[in-house]
Amino acid sequence: MQSYFQEYLDFASNKGKFQVGQSSFEILAKNPSQNISFNVPMIDFSTSNRGGKFQGEFTNIGQSYIVSASHMSTSSNTGK
């Protein structure tokens, strides 16, 4: 059985088939007819925002573009 959770983690960590620069990769869905294929180089998620109110929310992918995966509304939600 495919581990969709592991694929999600690998994507965010640039591991497995999601290595930086890797082209032509596929993200598997539980329903194979919903798989998503990409024919572009995989971006590098290792660089992220290390300062400010919302640390780690944004990754610069070049020029003036960012990607985000915000799961916290404030930094007080970290439990620290």
C-alpha positions in Angstrom: 0.0 0.0 0.0 1.3 3.4 -1.0 2.1 5.8 1.9 0.5 9.1 0.9 1.6 10.7 4.1 5.3 9.7 3.4 5.0 11.2 -0.1 3.7 14.4 1.5 6.7 14.6 3.8 9.1 13.7 1.0 7.7 16.6 -1.1 8.2 19.1 1.6 11.7 17.9 2.5 13.0 17.5 -1.1 13.6 13.7 -0.5 13.0 10.6 -2.6 11.6 11.4 -6.1 11.3 15.1 -5.1 15.0 16.0 -5.3 15.8 19.6 -6.1 15.9 20.0 -9.9 14.3 16.7 -10.6 12.0 17.0 -13.6 9.0 15.0 -14.7 7.7 13.7 -11.3 4.2 12.6 -10.3 2.3 13.1 -7.1 0.1 10.1 -6.4 -3.5 10.3 -5.3 -5.6 7.6 -3.6 -7.6 7.6 -6.9 -5.1 7.0 -9.7 -7.1 9.0 -12.1 -6.4 12.1 -9.9 -2.5 11.7 -10.0 -0.8 15.0 -10.8 2.2 15.0 -13.2 4.8 17.8 -13.4 7.2 18.5 -16.2 9.1 21.3 -14.4 12.1 21.2 -12.1 11.4 20.5 -8.5 11.9 23.7 -6.3 14.2 23.8 -3.3 12.2 24.0 -0.1 15.3 24.2 2.2 15.3 28.0 2.2 12.6 29.5 4.4 11.8 32.6 6.4 13.8 32.4 9.7 12.7 35.8 11.1 9.7 37.9 11.7 6.3 37.0 13.2 5.5 34.0 11.0 8.8 32.0 10.9 9.0 29.2 8.3 5.8 30.1 6.5 7.4 31.2 3.2 10.0 29.8 0.9 11.6 32.0 -1.8 11.6 30.2 -5.1 13.4 32.8 -7.1 13.0 36.4 -8.3 10.1 37.9 -6.3 8.1 34.7 -5.9 7.4 32.7 -2.7 5.4 29.6 -1.8 3.6 29.2 1.5 2.2 26.4 3.6 0.9 28.3 6.6 -0.6 26.1 9.4 -0.4 28.7 12.2 -2.3 31.9 12.6 0.2 33.4 15.1 3.5 32.4 16.5 1.9 31.8 19.9 0.4 28.6 18.5 3.7 26.8 18.7 3.2 25.5 22.2 6.5 27.1 23.4 
